[in-house]
Amino acid sequence: MSTEVTLPALGESVTEGTVSRWLKEVGEHVDADEPLLEVSTDKVDTEIPSPASGTLLEIKFNEDDVAPVGAVLGIVGEPSEQGSAPAPEQATPTAPAGTVEQAEEAPTPTEPAPAAPAEPSAPAPAGGSSDATEVLLPALGESVTEGTVSRWLKEVGEEVDADEPLLEVSTDKVDTEIPSPAAGVLLEIKVKEDEVAEVGSVLGVVGSPDAAAAAPEPDKGAPASAAPAASVAPTPEPVGAAPAASAAPAAQAPAAPARAAEPTPVAPRATGEDGPYVTPLVRKMAADNGVDLNSITGTGVGGRIRKQDVLDAAEAAKKAAEAPAPAAAAAAPAAAQPSAKPVPDESGKRGTTEKMSRMRTVIASRMVESLQTAAQLTATVEVDLTAISQLRKKVKDEFRRREGTGLTYLAFISKATTEALKAFPNINASIDGKNVVYHDAENLGIAVDTPRGLIVPVIKNAGDLNVGGIAKQIADLASRGRDNQLGPDELSGATFTITNYGSAGTLFDTPVINQPNSGILGTGALVKRPVVVSDQFGNDTIAIRDMMYISLTYDHRLIDGAVAARFLSAVKARLEEGAFGGEFGL
């Protein structure tokens, strides 16, 4: 009996997801709860497990298709059920998801085609057939009607596996790979690099060399862009050779030095054809930094090579190359040494232009939306954290040994904040139309800086945790957030947010509210400063203290300035008192 694979709820306010990649092909066996496909939303990338053991019988949403929550993504069942399914109709450019492949029978010639080459054509790849399959531009998101071909990852005549990335397409919302709908040889490129194509249009044709040999000779009067580039099946050129032009016979194709100078994208997988998948961004970054992907062991899910893996490898190579530099610098005359060492541009982006990533686009949209929605003001207080510093110094080593994680200042600040939220419920509230929703729990969002951009994982029921519990939650969520291993539910539901901009040295800032929250607390850098200290008798002295600025951006629609000030004063008093020793047995 077949089982439908549906798109589950992926978090609060998430109504749809984009199929990033199918991990199984139609006809492959899958176990229950084994990851079957990957889905991306504006909050998280996640795997969808198979609901049952069996064979993947049908894929209803192809890669890069957008599916609503609850939609049937595919069907898993017994192999015997596969043959009973009705044959799919021939796909058109407006065909729905799941019918992208077009099984178009190639005409059988009654006599040898005049354009057939004298030399033998390239051998048919494993799994290929004599059919030609059109590569269509799928829907790439809501309101996206066209895309620009950034780069073809295969040349005409090269073999390609089913679901192997075939080309890269750029839109105003996302840069993505288009996988091959079938195994075979790239017979024709219909839309060249830097050309714009509408959603549903044919980008190229994949099939077996037999399909190319059997195809009728193109009309000589037809425009060059319409002539099949693969009417003769060219022998695959060696790696690094200039590609044949898609609009002319291979023998007359002009050289393409710009294309030949690029890193040849013949290895979309990190460790051979069966190795972990590597995204175009990671491949480009590896090429820009001179990193061999085959030399890297990926730390991502399933051994996937992540952006950070490439950066780490590049940094290691850089340090190895710079190792003899200090000795050479010491031998140089002092007068030749520059007065200040310039800061290098390690990103390699100076003087370049690039498309905004999908996450950066989402962040930008939400920040502007927040500023347009709420009447935002920021209040700041200065807090003496010397008592916290002394307590932390006594217990941090034992805490790390026992719990396996560090005891940060942010954990103490978070604890003091949750206590203040209980005393000021309107700061732990949200505006819903003309109603005010006072939340019954303190779900604390913690802003985390990741290589992909800013994310806000949530500590649920943080008001029920002690300092140690909050410290462990912060460390766990931050670590998994940077590795892109958080689930959708862990990135939604915050009732109040804290951002630690001081970790990079900033003294104070005016953070933007994380909607639909009504406030966000920002913590500045901890610095030693001379301050005036009064003793119990009212005598004033100057002492060196550990000081920090703490800012509260609040929604003035709901929170008055006096309430914001009292909230900050409560947090300040709790931290300066430093009475958290009981939690650590002191």
C-alpha positions as CSV (number, residue, x, y, z in Angstrom):
1,M,0.0,0.0,0.0
2,S,1.4,3.4,-1.0
3,T,2.0,6.2,1.5
4,E,2.0,9.9,0.7
5,V,5.0,12.0,1.7
6,T,3.5,15.4,2.9
7,L,5.2,18.6,3.8
8,P,4.8,19.0,7.6
9,A,4.3,22.2,9.5
10,L,7.7,23.8,9.6
11,G,7.2,26.3,12.4
12,E,4.9,29.2,13.3
13,S,3.9,31.4,10.4
14,V,5.6,29.2,7.9
15,T,3.1,28.3,5.1
16,E,5.3,26.9,2.4
17,G,8.7,25.5,1.6
18,T,11.0,25.0,-1.4
19,V,12.3,21.6,-2.3
20,S,16.0,22.0,-2.2
21,R,17.1,18.4,-3.1
22,W,15.7,14.9,-3.4
23,L,18.0,12.5,-1.6
24,K,16.4,9.5,-3.4
25,E,15.4,9.0,-7.1
26,V,12.2,7.4,-8.3
27,G,12.7,3.6,-8.0
28,E,15.2,3.7,-5.2
29,H,14.5,2.0,-1.9
30,V,14.0,4.1,1.3
31,D,13.6,3.0,4.9
32,A,11.1,4.5,7.3
33,D,12.4,7.7,8.9
34,E,15.3,7.8,6.5
35,P,15.9,11.4,5.1
36,L,14.1,11.5,1.7
37,L,14.4,15.1,0.6
38,E,15.6,18.5,1.8
39,V,13.2,21.5,2.1
40,S,14.2,25.2,2.5
41,T,12.0,27.9,4.1
42,D,12.8,31.5,4.9
43,K,13.8,30.4,8.4
44,V,15.5,27.0,8.1
45,D,16.7,24.2,5.9
46,T,15.5,20.8,7.0
47,E,15.3,17.2,5.9
48,I,11.9,15.4,5.4
49,P,12.0,11.7,6.5
50,S,10.2,9.0,4.7
51,P,6.9,8.1,6.5
52,A,7.3,4.4,5.6
53,S,9.7,1.8,4.2
54,G,9.5,1.0,0.5
55,T,10.3,2.4,-2.9
56,L,10.0,6.0,-4.0
57,L,7.3,5.6,-6.6
58,E,6.6,9.2,-7.6
59,I,8.0,12.8,-7.1
60,K,5.3,15.4,-7.3
61,F,7.4,18.5,-6.5
62,N,10.7,18.7,-8.2
63,E,13.7,20.5,-6.9
64,D,13.2,24.3,-6.6
65,D,9.4,23.9,-6.7
66,V,7.5,25.6,-3.9
67,A,5.0,23.5,-2.0
68,P,2.4,24.6,0.6
69,V,2.4,23.0,4.0
70,G,0.4,19.8,3.8
71,A,1.0,19.2,0.1
72,V,1.9,15.7,-1.2
73,L,5.6,15.9,-2.2
74,G,5.9,12.3,-3.3
75,I,4.7,8.7,-2.9
76,V,6.4,5.7,-1.3
77,G,5.1,2.2,-1.7
78,E,5.8,-1.3,-2.9
79,P,7.7,-1.7,-6.2
80,S,4.8,-3.7,-7.6
81,E,2.6,-0.5,-7.4
82,Q,4.9,1.5,-9.6
83,G,3.8,-0.1,-12.8
84,S,0.1,0.4,-12.0
85,A,0.4,4.2,-11.9
86,P,-0.9,6.0,-15.0
87,A,1.7,7.2,-17.4
88,P,2.4,10.9,-17.1
89,E,1.2,13.2,-19.8
90,Q,3.6,15.0,-22.0
91,A,4.9,18.0,-20.1
92,T,4.5,21.5,-21.5
93,P,6.2,24.7,-20.3
94,T,3.3,25.3,-17.9
95,A,3.1,21.7,-16.6
96,P,2.6,21.3,-12.9
97,A,5.4,20.2,-10.6
98,G,6.1,16.5,-10.9
99,T,5.7,16.3,-14.7
100,V,8.8,18.1,-15.8
101,E,10.3,15.2,-17.7
102,Q,9.0,15.0,-21.3
103,A,9.4,11.6,-22.8
104,E,9.6,12.6,-26.5
105,E,10.3,9.7,-28.8
106,A,13.0,10.6,-31.3
107,P,12.1,9.9,-34.9
108,T,13.7,6.9,-36.5
109,P,15.4,7.8,-39.8
110,T,14.9,5.6,-42.8
111,E,18.4,6.4,-44.1
112,P,21.6,7.6,-42.4
113,A,21.3,11.3,-41.4
114,P,23.6,13.4,-43.5
115,A,24.9,15.2,-40.4
116,A,26.0,12.0,-38.7
117,P,29.7,12.1,-37.9
118,A,32.1,9.6,-39.4
119,E,33.8,8.9,-36.1
120,P,31.9,6.9,-33.4
121,S,29.7,9.0,-31.1
122,A,30.2,9.1,-27.3
123,P,29.0,5.9,-25.6
124,A,25.6,6.1,-23.9
125,P,25.8,6.6,-20.2
126,A,24.5,4.1,-17.7
127,G,20.9,4.6,-17.2
128,G,20.4,6.6,-20.3
129,S,17.9,5.9,-23.0
130,S,17.2,7.0,-26.6
131,D,14.7,9.5,-25.4
132,A,15.4,13.2,-25.3
133,T,14.3,15.1,-22.1
134,E,13.8,18.8,-22.0
135,V,15.4,20.7,-19.1
136,L,12.8,23.2,-18.0
137,L,13.1,26.3,-15.8
138,P,11.0,25.5,-12.7
139,A,9.1,28.0,-10.6
140,L,11.7,29.6,-8.4
141,G,9.5,31.3,-5.8
142,E,6.4,33.4,-5.5
143,S,6.2,36.2,-8.0
144,V,9.4,35.0,-9.8
145,T,8.6,34.9,-13.6
146,E,12.1,34.6,-15.1
147,G,15.7,33.8,-14.4
148,T,19.1,34.4,-15.8
149,V,21.4,31.5,-16.7
150,S,24.5,32.2,-14.7
151,R,26.6,29.2,-15.7
152,W,26.3,25.9,-17.5
153,L,28.0,23.2,-15.4
154,K,28.2,20.8,-18.3
155,E,29.2,21.3,-22.0
156,V,27.3,19.9,-25.0
157,G,28.4,16.3,-25.3
158,E,29.2,15.7,-21.7
159,E,27.6,13.0,-19.7
160,V,25.3,14.0,-16.8
161,D,23.5,11.9,-14.1
162,A,19.9,12.3,-13.2
163,D,19.5,15.0,-10.5
164,E,23.1,16.1,-11.0
165,P,23.4,19.9,-11.1
166,L,23.4,20.9,-14.8
167,L,23.3,24.7,-14.7
168,E,23.0,27.7,-12.3
169,V,20.2,30.2,-12.6
170,S,20.0,33.6,-10.9
171,T,16.8,35.5,-10.1
172,D,16.1,38.6,-8.1
173,K,15.4,36.4,-5.0
174,V,17.7,33.4,-5.1
175,D,20.6,31.8,-6.9
176,T,20.0,28.1,-7.5
177,E,21.1,25.0,-9.4
178,I,18.9,23.3,-11.9
179,P,19.4,19.5,-11.8
180,S,19.3,17.3,-14.9
181,P,15.8,15.6,-15.2
182,A,17.4,12.4,-16.6
183,A,20.7,10.6,-17.1
184,G,22.4,10.9,-20.5
185,V,24.4,13.4,-22.5
186,L,23.7,17.2,-22.8
187,L,22.6,17.3,-26.4
188,E,21.6,21.0,-26.7
189,I,21.8,24.3,-24.9
190,K,18.9,26.5,-25.8
191,V,19.5,29.4,-23.3
192,K,23.1,30.5,-23.1
193,E,24.9,32.1,-20.2
194,D,23.7,35.6,-19.2
195,E,20.5,35.1,-21.2
196,V,17.1,35.5,-19.6
197,A,14.5,32.7,-19.7
198,E,10.9,32.6,-18.5
199,V,9.6,30.1,-16.0
200,G,8.6,26.9,-17.8
201,S,10.8,27.6,-20.9
202,V,13.2,24.9,-22.2
203,L,16.8,25.6,-21.2
204,G,18.4,22.6,-22.8
205,V,18.0,19.0,-23.9
206,V,19.4,15.8,-22.3
207,G,19.3,12.4,-23.9
208,S,21.4,9.6,-25.3
209,P,23.8,10.1,-28.3
210,D,21.4,8.0,-30.3
211,A,18.7,10.7,-29.9
212,A,21.1,13.3,-31.4
213,A,22.0,11.1,-34.3
214,A,18.3,10.4,-35.1
215,A,17.2,14.0,-34.9
216,P,16.2,15.7,-38.2
217,E,18.7,18.2,-39.6
218,P,17.7,21.7,-38.6
219,D,16.3,24.2,-41.1
220,K,19.3,26.2,-42.4
221,G,17.1,29.3,-42.6
222,A,16.3,29.1,-38.9
223,P,17.9,31.5,-36.5
224,A,21.2,30.4,-35.0
225,S,19.7,30.3,-31.5
226,A,17.1,27.7,-32.6
227,A,19.5,25.3,-34.3
228,P,20.1,22.2,-32.3
229,A,23.7,22.3,-31.1
230,A,23.7,18.5,-30.7
231,S,22.4,17.5,-34.2
232,V,25.8,15.7,-34.3
233,A,26.8,14.0,-31.1
234,P,30.2,15.5,-30.4
235,T,32.8,13.4,-28.6
236,P,33.1,14.9,-25.1
237,E,36.0,17.3,-25.1
238,P,38.8,17.0,-22.6
239,V,38.5,19.0,-19.3
240,G,39.5,22.6,-19.8
241,A,38.8,22.7,-23.5
242,A,36.7,25.6,-24.9
243,P,33.0,24.5,-25.2
244,A,31.4,24.1,-28.5
245,A,29.0,26.9,-29.4
246,S,25.4,25.9,-29.0
247,A,24.3,27.6,-32.2
248,A,26.8,26.3,-34.8
249,P,28.4,23.0,-35.8
250,A,31.1,21.8,-33.5
251,A,33.8,22.1,-36.2
252,Q,33.1,25.8,-36.6
253,A,32.7,26.7,-32.9
254,P,34.8,29.7,-31.9
255,A,37.1,29.4,-28.9
256,A,35.7,30.7,-25.7
257,P,38.7,31.9,-23.7
258,A,36.6,33.5,-20.9
259,R,34.8,30.2,-20.3
260,A,38.1,28.1,-20.6
261,A,39.7,30.4,-18.0
262,E,37.1,29.5,-15.4
263,P,37.5,26.6,-13.1
264,T,35.9,23.7,-14.9
265,P,32.9,22.6,-12.9
266,V,33.2,18.9,-13.6
267,A,33.2,17.9,-9.9
268,P,29.9,19.0,-8.3
269,R,30.5,16.4,-5.6
270,A,33.2,16.7,-3.0
271,T,34.6,13.2,-3.0
272,G,33.8,11.5,-6.3
273,E,30.5,10.9,-7.9
274,D,29.0,9.3,-4.8
275,G,30.4,11.9,-2.4
276,P,28.6,14.6,-0.5
277,Y,26.9,17.3,-2.4
278,V,28.6,20.7,-2.8
279,T,26.7,23.9,-3.5
280,P,27.8,26.4,-6.2
281,L,28.7,28.9,-3.5
282,V,31.1,26.5,-1.8
283,R,32.6,25.4,-5.2
284,K,33.1,29.1,-6.2
285,M,34.6,29.9,-2.8
286,A,37.0,26.9,-3.1
287,A,38.1,28.1,-6.6
288,D,38.6,31.7,-5.4
289,N,40.7,30.5,-2.5
290,G,42.6,27.9,-4.4
291,V,41.3,25.1,-2.2
292,D,41.0,21.5,-3.6
293,L,37.6,20.2,-2.5
294,N,38.9,16.6,-2.7
295,S,41.3,17.4,0.1
296,I,38.6,18.6,2.5
297,T,36.6,16.4,4.9
298,G,33.2,18.0,5.3
299,T,31.7,18.6,8.7
300,G,28.1,19.1,7.5
301,V,25.3,16.6,7.5
302,G,26.3,13.4,5.7
303,G,29.9,14.7,5.3
304,R,28.7,17.7,3.3
305,I,31.5,20.3,2.7
306,R,30.3,23.6,4.2
307,K,31.4,27.2,3.6
308,Q,33.3,27.2,6.9
309,D,35.2,24.1,5.9
310,V,36.6,25.9,2.8
311,L,37.4,29.0,4.8
312,D,39.2,26.9,7.4
313,A,41.2,25.1,4.7
314,A,42.1,28.4,3.1
315,E,43.2,29.9,6.4
316,A,45.3,26.8,7.2
317,A,47.0,27.1,3.8
318,K,47.6,30.8,4.3
319,K,49.2,30.3,7.7
320,A,51.5,27.6,6.2
321,A,52.5,29.9,3.5
322,E,53.2,32.8,5.9
323,A,55.2,30.7,8.4
324,P,58.6,31.8,7.0
325,A,57.5,35.4,6.8
326,P,58.4,36.5,10.3
327,A,62.0,35.4,9.8
328,A,62.3,37.3,6.5
329,A,60.7,40.4,8.1
330,A,63.3,40.3,11.0
331,A,66.1,40.3,8.5
332,A,64.8,43.4,6.6
333,P,66.1,46.9,7.6
334,A,64.0,48.6,10.2
335,A,63.5,51.6,7.9
336,A,61.9,49.4,5.2
337,Q,59.2,48.2,7.6
338,P,55.8,49.9,7.2
339,S,54.6,51.9,10.1
340,A,51.3,50.0,10.2
341,K,50.3,46.7,8.7
342,P,47.3,47.1,6.4
343,V,44.3,44.9,7.1
344,P,44.0,42.4,4.2
345,D,40.7,41.8,2.4
346,E,40.3,38.1,3.2
347,S,36.8,37.9,1.7
348,G,38.1,38.8,-1.8
349,K,35.0,40.8,-2.4
350,R,36.6,44.3,-2.6
351,G,35.6,45.9,-5.9
352,T,33.1,43.2,-6.8
353,T,29.3,43.0,-7.1
354,E,27.2,40.0,-6.1
355,K,23.6,39.0,-5.7
356,M,22.2,39.1,-2.2
357,S,21.7,35.6,-0.7
358,R,18.3,34.4,0.1
359,M,18.9,34.7,3.8
360,R,20.3,38.2,3.4
361,T,17.2,39.2,1.4
362,V,14.9,37.8,4.1
363,I,16.8,39.6,6.9
364,A,16.7,42.9,4.9
365,S,13.0,42.6,4.3
366,R,12.2,41.8,8.0
367,M,14.4,44.7,9.3
368,V,12.6,47.2,7.1
369,E,9.2,45.7,8.0
370,S,10.0,46.0,11.7
371,L,11.0,49.6,11.4
372,Q,7.9,50.4,9.4
373,T,5.6,48.5,11.8
374,A,6.7,49.6,15.3
375,A,7.4,53.0,16.9
376,Q,10.9,52.1,18.1
377,L,13.0,54.0,20.7
378,T,16.1,52.9,22.5
379,A,17.0,53.5,26.2
380,T,20.4,52.7,27.7
381,V,21.8,52.1,31.2
382,E,25.3,51.5,32.4
383,V,25.7,48.3,34.6
384,D,28.5,47.4,37.0
385,L,29.2,43.7,36.5
386,T,32.1,43.4,38.9
387,A,30.1,41.2,41.3
388,I,29.2,38.9,38.4
389,S,32.8,38.8,37.3
390,Q,34.0,37.8,40.7
391,L,31.3,35.0,41.0
392,R,32.0,33.8,37.5
393,K,35.7,33.6,38.2
394,K,35.1,31.3,41.2
395,V,32.8,28.8,39.4
396,K,33.4,28.9,35.7
397,D,36.1,26.2,35.6
398,E,34.1,23.8,37.7
399,F,31.0,24.6,35.6
400,R,32.9,23.8,32.4
401,R,34.2,20.5,33.8
402,R,30.8,19.4,35.0
403,E,28.6,20.7,32.1
404,G,31.0,20.8,29.2
405,T,30.3,24.4,28.2
406,G,31.3,27.9,29.3
407,L,29.5,30.1,31.8
408,T,29.1,33.4,29.9
409,Y,28.1,36.9,31.1
410,L,25.2,36.5,28.7
411,A,23.7,33.7,30.8
412,F,23.6,35.9,33.9
413,I,22.1,38.8,31.8
414,S,19.5,36.5,30.3
415,K,18.5,35.2,33.8
416,A,18.1,38.8,35.1
417,T,16.1,39.7,32.0
418,T,13.6,36.8,32.3
419,E,13.0,37.8,36.0
420,A,12.3,41.3,34.9
421,L,10.0,40.2,32.1
422,K,7.8,38.4,34.7
423,A,7.5,41.7,36.6
424,F,6.8,43.8,33.4
425,P,4.4,41.6,31.3
426,N,3.8,44.3,28.8
427,I,7.4,44.1,27.6
428,N,6.9,40.3,27.1
429,A,3.8,41.0,25.0
430,S,2.8,41.4,21.4
431,I,0.4,43.6,19.5
432,D,-2.2,41.7,17.5
433,G,-4.3,44.2,15.5
434,K,-6.0,46.2,18.3
435,N,-5.4,43.6,20.9
436,V,-2.4,43.1,23.3
437,V,-1.3,39.5,23.8
438,Y,0.4,39.0,27.2
439,H,2.5,35.8,26.8
440,D,2.4,33.2,29.6
441,A,6.0,32.1,29.1
442,E,9.4,33.9,28.6
443,N,10.6,32.4,25.3
444,L,13.9,34.1,24.9
445,G,15.3,34.6,21.4
446,I,19.1,34.8,21.2
447,A,20.6,36.5,18.1
448,V,23.4,34.4,16.7
449,D,25.9,35.4,14.0
450,T,26.5,32.6,11.5
451,P,28.4,32.4,8.1
452,R,25.0,32.6,6.4
453,G,23.7,35.6,8.3
454,L,21.8,36.5,11.5
455,I,19.5,33.9,13.0
456,V,17.5,33.9,16.2
457,P,17.1,30.5,17.9
458,V,14.7,30.5,20.9
459,I,15.1,29.2,24.4
460,K,11.6,28.0,25.2
461,N,10.4,28.7,28.8
462,A,13.6,30.4,29.7
463,G,12.0,31.9,32.8
464,D,11.9,28.4,34.3
465,L,15.7,27.9,33.9
466,N,18.5,28.9,36.2
467,V,21.7,30.5,35.0
468,G,23.4,27.2,34.3
469,G,20.5,25.9,32.3
470,I,20.4,29.1,30.2
471,A,24.1,28.9,29.6
472,K,23.8,25.3,28.2
473,Q,20.9,26.3,26.0
474,I,22.7,29.3,24.6
475,A,25.8,27.2,23.8
476,D,23.8,24.4,22.2
477,L,21.6,26.6,20.1
478,A,24.5,28.8,18.9
479,S,26.6,25.8,18.0
480,R,23.9,24.0,16.0
481,G,22.7,27.3,14.5
482,R,26.2,27.9,13.0
483,D,26.1,24.4,11.6
484,N,22.6,24.8,10.1
485,Q,21.2,22.0,12.3
486,L,18.3,23.8,14.0
487,G,14.8,22.7,13.4
488,P,12.0,25.2,12.4
489,D,10.4,25.2,15.9
490,E,13.7,26.2,17.4
491,L,13.8,29.4,15.3
492,S,10.3,30.6,16.0
493,G,8.1,31.6,19.0
494,A,10.3,34.2,20.7
495,T,8.4,36.6,23.0
496,F,11.5,38.7,23.7
497,T,15.0,38.9,22.2
498,I,18.6,39.5,23.3
499,T,21.4,40.5,21.0
500,N,25.0,40.5,22.2
501,Y,26.6,43.0,19.8
502,G,29.3,43.6,22.5
503,S,31.0,40.3,21.5
504,A,32.6,42.1,18.6
505,G,33.6,45.1,20.7
506,T,30.7,47.5,20.3
507,L,30.0,49.6,23.4
508,F,26.3,50.2,22.6
509,D,23.9,50.1,19.7
510,T,20.2,50.6,18.8
511,P,19.0,47.1,17.9
512,V,15.9,46.6,15.7
513,I,13.0,44.8,17.3
514,N,12.5,41.2,16.2
515,Q,8.8,41.2,15.2
516,P,6.3,40.4,16.6
517,N,8.2,41.1,19.9
518,S,7.8,44.5,21.6
519,G,11.3,44.8,22.8
520,I,14.9,43.7,22.3
521,L,17.8,43.9,24.8
522,G,21.3,44.7,23.5
523,T,24.4,44.0,25.5
524,G,27.6,46.0,24.9
525,A,31.3,45.1,25.4
526,L,32.5,44.5,28.9
527,V,35.3,47.0,29.7
528,K,37.3,48.1,32.7
529,R,36.7,51.8,33.6
530,P,37.4,54.0,36.6
531,V,34.1,54.9,38.2
532,V,32.9,56.6,41.4
533,V,31.9,54.0,44.0
534,S,30.0,54.9,47.2
535,D,30.4,52.7,50.3
536,Q,27.8,52.0,53.0
537,F,28.6,55.2,54.8
538,G,28.2,57.4,51.7
539,N,31.9,57.9,51.1
540,D,32.9,58.2,47.4
541,T,36.0,56.6,45.9
542,I,37.3,55.9,42.4
543,A,37.7,52.3,41.6
544,I,38.4,50.1,38.5
545,R,35.1,48.3,37.7
546,D,33.8,45.9,35.0
547,M,31.3,48.1,33.2
548,M,28.8,47.4,30.4
549,Y,26.1,49.4,28.5
550,I,22.8,47.6,28.2
551,S,20.2,48.9,25.7
552,L,16.5,48.3,25.3
553,T,14.8,49.0,22.0
554,Y,11.0,49.1,22.7
555,D,7.8,49.6,20.8
556,H,6.4,52.9,22.0
557,R,3.0,51.8,20.7
558,L,2.8,49.5,23.7
559,I,5.6,50.5,26.1
560,D,6.0,54.0,27.6
561,G,9.5,55.4,28.2
562,A,9.0,55.3,32.0
563,V,8.1,51.6,31.9
564,A,11.2,50.9,29.7
565,A,13.4,52.8,32.2
566,R,12.0,50.8,35.2
567,F,12.5,47.5,33.3
568,L,16.2,48.4,32.6
569,S,16.6,49.5,36.2
570,A,15.4,46.2,37.4
571,V,17.8,44.3,35.2
572,K,20.6,46.6,36.3
573,A,19.9,46.2,40.0
574,R,19.7,42.4,39.8
575,L,23.1,42.2,38.0
576,E,24.9,44.6,40.2
577,E,23.6,42.8,43.3
578,G,25.2,39.6,41.8
579,A,23.2,37.3,44.2
580,F,23.4,34.2,42.0
581,G,25.9,32.2,44.2
582,G,23.2,29.9,45.6
583,E,22.8,28.3,42.2
584,F,26.5,27.2,42.3
585,G,26.6,26.1,46.0
586,L,28.2,29.3,47.3
